[in-house]
Amino acid sequence: MAEVKNITTPLTDEVIETLHCGDMINISGVIYTGRDAAHKIMTEKLDAGEELPVDFHGQIIYYAGPTPAKPGHVIGSCGPTTSGRMDAYTPQMIEEAGLKGMVGKGPRSAEVIESMVKNKVVYFASIGGAAAVIAASVKECDVVAYDDLGPEAVRRLVVEDYPCIVAIDAQGNNIYENGPAEFKIED
Protein backbone atom coordinates (compact mmCIF):
# COMPACT_ATOMS: atom_id res chain seq x y z
CA MET A 1 0.00 0.00 0.00
CA ALA A 2 1.27 3.47 -0.89
CA GLU A 3 2.32 5.88 1.82
CA VAL A 4 -0.20 8.52 2.88
CA LYS A 5 1.29 11.95 3.56
CA ASN A 6 -0.19 13.96 6.42
CA ILE A 7 -0.27 17.73 5.98
CA THR A 8 -1.62 20.54 8.12
CA THR A 9 -3.00 23.90 7.04
CA PRO A 10 -2.10 26.63 6.37
CA LEU A 11 0.13 25.46 3.53
CA THR A 12 3.65 26.75 3.01
CA ASP A 13 5.75 26.67 -0.14
CA GLU A 14 8.06 24.18 1.59
CA VAL A 15 5.20 21.73 2.21
CA ILE A 16 3.77 22.22 -1.27
CA GLU A 17 7.15 21.40 -2.84
CA THR A 18 7.05 17.95 -1.15
CA LEU A 19 3.69 17.07 -2.72
CA HIS A 20 3.74 15.23 -6.03
CA CYS A 21 1.11 14.23 -8.54
CA GLY A 22 -0.55 10.99 -7.40
CA ASP A 23 0.42 11.32 -3.72
CA MET A 24 -2.29 10.25 -1.28
CA ILE A 25 -2.83 12.95 1.33
CA ASN A 26 -4.63 13.43 4.63
CA ILE A 27 -5.32 17.10 5.38
CA SER A 28 -5.84 18.33 8.93
CA GLY A 29 -6.57 21.89 10.03
CA VAL A 30 -8.78 24.60 8.57
CA ILE A 31 -10.09 24.53 5.01
CA TYR A 32 -12.81 26.69 3.47
CA THR A 33 -15.68 25.77 1.18
CA GLY A 34 -16.76 27.89 -1.75
CA ARG A 35 -18.35 27.36 -5.13
CA ASP A 36 -18.92 29.49 -8.21
CA ALA A 37 -21.44 31.95 -6.70
CA ALA A 38 -19.07 32.78 -3.83
CA HIS A 39 -16.07 32.95 -6.17
CA LYS A 40 -17.90 35.42 -8.41
CA ILE A 41 -18.62 37.70 -5.44
CA MET A 42 -15.06 37.41 -4.11
CA THR A 43 -13.40 38.24 -7.43
CA GLU A 44 -15.75 41.22 -7.84
CA LYS A 45 -14.59 42.41 -4.40
CA LEU A 46 -10.95 41.97 -5.45
CA ASP A 47 -11.65 43.94 -8.65
CA ALA A 48 -13.15 46.74 -6.52
CA GLY A 49 -10.12 46.76 -4.17
CA GLU A 50 -12.21 45.48 -1.26
CA GLU A 51 -11.12 42.98 1.36
CA LEU A 52 -12.39 39.43 1.26
CA PRO A 53 -14.31 37.99 4.22
CA VAL A 54 -11.52 35.43 4.73
CA ASP A 55 -7.74 35.76 4.53
CA PHE A 56 -6.96 33.06 1.98
CA HIS A 57 -3.17 33.38 2.21
CA GLY A 58 -1.80 29.86 2.61
CA GLN A 59 -5.29 28.38 2.70
CA ILE A 60 -7.14 25.61 0.88
CA ILE A 61 -10.59 26.05 -0.62
CA TYR A 62 -12.82 23.02 -1.08
CA TYR A 63 -15.25 23.24 -3.97
CA ALA A 64 -18.30 21.90 -2.17
CA GLY A 65 -21.82 22.90 -1.18
CA PRO A 66 -22.55 20.88 1.95
CA THR A 67 -26.08 19.81 2.80
CA PRO A 68 -27.55 20.73 6.19
CA ALA A 69 -26.33 18.69 9.13
CA LYS A 70 -28.59 16.05 10.60
CA PRO A 71 -29.10 16.18 14.38
CA GLY A 72 -25.93 15.16 16.18
CA HIS A 73 -23.69 15.79 13.15
CA VAL A 74 -21.36 18.68 12.34
CA ILE A 75 -22.14 18.79 8.63
CA GLY A 76 -24.32 17.03 6.08
CA SER A 77 -23.10 15.36 2.96
CA CYS A 78 -20.20 17.35 1.47
CA GLY A 79 -18.88 15.84 -1.71
CA PRO A 80 -16.78 17.79 -4.20
CA THR A 81 -18.20 19.72 -7.13
CA THR A 82 -16.63 20.03 -10.57
CA SER A 83 -13.62 22.31 -10.23
CA GLY A 84 -13.76 23.62 -13.79
CA ARG A 85 -16.74 25.75 -12.72
CA MET A 86 -14.28 27.91 -10.73
CA ASP A 87 -11.58 28.14 -13.44
CA ALA A 88 -12.60 31.66 -14.54
CA TYR A 89 -12.00 32.92 -10.98
CA THR A 90 -9.11 30.75 -9.82
CA PRO A 91 -6.04 32.60 -11.19
CA GLN A 92 -7.23 35.79 -9.47
CA MET A 93 -7.89 33.94 -6.21
CA ILE A 94 -4.37 32.51 -6.38
CA GLU A 95 -2.55 35.67 -7.43
CA GLU A 96 -4.46 38.30 -5.46
CA ALA A 97 -6.01 36.42 -2.53
CA GLY A 98 -3.03 34.13 -1.83
CA LEU A 99 -4.86 30.80 -2.17
CA LYS A 100 -2.37 27.88 -1.94
CA GLY A 101 -4.57 24.82 -2.40
CA MET A 102 -7.83 23.69 -3.92
CA VAL A 103 -9.87 20.51 -3.50
CA GLY A 104 -12.43 19.37 -6.02
CA LYS A 105 -12.99 16.92 -8.83
CA GLY A 106 -12.07 16.96 -12.48
CA PRO A 107 -9.39 18.60 -14.62
CA ARG A 108 -8.36 22.28 -14.57
CA SER A 109 -7.76 24.74 -17.42
CA ALA A 110 -4.32 25.61 -18.80
CA GLU A 111 -4.65 29.10 -17.29
CA VAL A 112 -5.26 27.69 -13.81
CA ILE A 113 -2.32 25.30 -14.08
CA GLU A 114 -0.04 28.10 -15.31
CA SER A 115 -1.02 30.23 -12.28
CA MET A 116 -0.49 27.25 -9.96
CA VAL A 117 3.04 26.66 -11.23
CA LYS A 118 3.91 30.37 -11.11
CA ASN A 119 2.65 30.69 -7.50
CA LYS A 120 3.45 27.23 -6.02
CA VAL A 121 -0.12 26.01 -5.59
CA VAL A 122 -1.47 22.45 -5.39
CA TYR A 123 -4.78 20.97 -6.54
CA PHE A 124 -6.19 17.96 -4.72
CA ALA A 125 -8.80 15.59 -6.11
CA SER A 126 -11.43 14.47 -3.67
CA ILE A 127 -13.45 11.31 -3.85
CA GLY A 128 -16.65 11.87 -5.79
CA GLY A 129 -19.56 9.75 -4.55
CA ALA A 130 -18.12 9.43 -1.05
CA ALA A 131 -19.67 12.56 0.46
CA ALA A 132 -20.73 10.85 3.70
CA VAL A 133 -17.22 9.43 4.21
CA ILE A 134 -15.70 12.85 3.61
CA ALA A 135 -18.15 14.45 6.07
CA ALA A 136 -16.79 12.18 8.81
CA SER A 137 -13.44 14.02 8.65
CA VAL A 138 -15.14 17.39 9.36
CA LYS A 139 -14.96 18.23 13.08
CA GLU A 140 -16.30 21.83 12.96
CA CYS A 141 -18.32 23.80 10.41
CA ASP A 142 -19.22 27.49 10.51
CA VAL A 143 -20.58 29.81 7.82
CA VAL A 144 -18.13 32.73 7.56
CA ALA A 145 -19.50 34.60 4.52
CA TYR A 146 -22.44 34.87 2.15
CA ASP A 147 -24.95 32.96 4.27
CA ASP A 148 -27.63 34.02 1.77
CA LEU A 149 -26.05 31.65 -0.77
CA GLY A 150 -27.23 28.64 1.23
CA PRO A 151 -25.10 25.58 0.42
CA GLU A 152 -22.75 27.80 -1.63
CA ALA A 153 -21.90 30.04 1.34
CA VAL A 154 -18.25 30.16 2.39
CA ARG A 155 -17.75 27.84 5.34
CA ARG A 156 -14.79 27.36 7.66
CA LEU A 157 -14.24 23.66 8.23
CA VAL A 158 -11.90 22.11 10.75
CA VAL A 159 -10.91 18.75 9.29
CA GLU A 160 -8.95 15.79 10.57
CA ASP A 161 -7.39 13.36 8.12
CA TYR A 162 -9.43 14.59 5.17
CA PRO A 163 -8.52 12.09 2.37
CA CYS A 164 -7.55 13.26 -1.12
CA ILE A 165 -4.98 12.81 -3.89
CA VAL A 166 -2.59 15.35 -5.41
CA ALA A 167 -4.13 15.76 -8.85
CA ILE A 168 -1.93 18.62 -10.07
CA ASP A 169 1.26 19.53 -8.26
CA ALA A 170 3.12 22.84 -8.14
CA GLN A 171 5.34 21.73 -11.04
CA GLY A 172 2.29 21.25 -13.26
CA ASN A 173 2.32 17.44 -13.25
CA ASN A 174 -1.27 16.50 -13.95
CA ILE A 175 -2.92 13.20 -13.04
CA TYR A 176 -5.63 13.85 -15.64
CA GLU A 177 -2.95 13.75 -18.34
CA ASN A 178 -0.32 11.44 -16.81
CA GLY A 179 -2.74 8.85 -15.40
CA PRO A 180 -4.43 7.81 -18.66
CA ALA A 181 -1.06 7.70 -20.46
CA GLU A 182 0.42 5.51 -17.72
CA PHE A 183 -2.37 2.96 -17.89
CA LYS A 184 -3.04 2.98 -21.63
CA ILE A 185 -3.22 -0.47 -23.15
CA GLU A 186 -1.42 -0.79 -26.46
CA ASP A 187 -3.25 -2.54 -29.31
Salt bridges, closest charged atoms under 4 A:
ASP13 OD1 - LYS100 NZ 2.68
GLU17 OE2 - LYS120 NZ 2.42
ASP23 OD2 - LYS5 NZ 2.86
ASP36 OD1 - ARG85 NH2 2.84
GLU44 OE2 - LYS40 NZ 2.57
GLU50 OE1 - LYS45 NZ 3.14
ASP55 OD1 - HIS57 ND1 2.69
ASP87 OD1 - ARG108 NE 2.72
GLU152 OE2 - ARG35 NH2 3.79
